[in-house]
Amino acid sequence: DVYKKPAVVADTHLIRISNRMGLVNVKDPKKVEMELKKILPPEESNDFCHRLVLHGRKTCDARKPKCENCCMKDFCKKNI
């Protein structure tokens, strides 16, 4: 964000949620980053990562996800 360059920052929230959504099937941060770079438009990657981090903090918690309140529950593999 500081340098205004596209990036995928693979923190624990992004890794967990992108796996639950079926976007990736790996847990290694570097591999998650590389897989997401293949599918995300560069101009949207920063915003996508920020949104997933916020979603992970508020709704999609690792231990007690609030699936009943989740806006993405219809296509989440955890909910299937």
C-alpha positions as CSV (number, residue, x, y, z in Angstrom):
1,D,0.0,0.0,0.0
2,V,2.8,2.4,0.9
3,Y,4.4,2.1,-2.5
4,K,1.1,1.9,-4.4
5,K,2.1,-1.5,-6.0
6,P,-0.1,-4.6,-6.3
7,A,0.6,-7.2,-3.6
8,V,-0.8,-10.3,-2.0
9,V,0.0,-10.4,1.7
10,A,-0.7,-14.0,2.9
11,D,-1.4,-13.6,6.6
12,T,-3.2,-16.3,8.6
13,H,-6.7,-14.8,7.9
14,L,-6.1,-14.7,4.1
15,I,-4.7,-18.2,4.1
16,R,-7.6,-19.6,6.2
17,I,-10.4,-17.9,4.2
18,S,-9.0,-18.4,0.8
19,N,-8.7,-22.2,1.6
20,R,-12.2,-22.2,3.0
21,M,-13.5,-20.5,-0.2
22,G,-11.7,-23.0,-2.4
23,L,-9.5,-20.4,-4.0
24,V,-6.3,-22.3,-3.0
25,N,-5.6,-25.6,-1.4
26,V,-2.3,-24.9,0.3
27,K,-1.2,-23.5,3.7
28,D,2.3,-22.3,2.9
29,P,2.2,-18.4,2.7
30,K,4.4,-18.1,-0.3
31,K,2.4,-20.7,-2.2
32,V,-0.9,-19.0,-1.3
33,E,0.6,-15.7,-2.5
34,M,1.6,-17.3,-5.8
35,E,-1.7,-19.0,-6.4
36,L,-3.7,-15.9,-5.6
37,K,-1.5,-13.8,-7.9
38,K,-2.6,-16.1,-10.7
39,I,-6.3,-15.4,-10.2
40,L,-6.5,-11.9,-8.8
41,P,-6.3,-8.8,-11.0
42,P,-3.3,-6.8,-9.8
43,E,-5.4,-3.7,-9.4
44,E,-7.7,-5.5,-7.0
45,S,-5.2,-7.6,-5.0
46,N,-4.5,-5.2,-2.2
47,D,-8.1,-4.5,-1.6
48,F,-9.0,-8.2,-1.7
49,C,-6.4,-9.0,0.9
50,H,-7.5,-6.2,3.2
51,R,-11.1,-7.3,3.0
52,L,-10.3,-10.9,3.8
53,V,-8.2,-9.9,6.8
54,L,-11.1,-7.8,8.1
55,H,-13.5,-10.6,7.4
56,G,-11.3,-13.0,9.3
57,R,-11.1,-10.7,12.3
58,K,-14.8,-10.0,12.5
59,T,-16.6,-13.1,11.1
60,C,-14.5,-15.9,9.9
61,D,-12.6,-16.7,13.1
62,A,-10.3,-19.7,13.1
63,R,-11.8,-21.4,16.1
64,K,-15.4,-20.1,16.2
65,P,-16.4,-18.8,12.8
66,K,-19.8,-17.0,12.7
67,C,-21.0,-18.8,9.6
68,E,-24.6,-17.9,10.3
69,N,-23.7,-14.2,9.8
70,C,-21.3,-14.7,7.0
71,C,-21.9,-13.0,3.6
72,M,-19.9,-15.7,1.9
73,K,-21.5,-18.8,3.5
74,D,-23.1,-19.9,0.2
75,F,-19.8,-20.7,-1.4
76,C,-17.7,-21.5,1.6
77,K,-16.4,-25.1,1.8
78,K,-16.6,-25.0,5.6
79,N,-20.3,-24.6,5.3
80,I,-20.8,-27.4,2.7
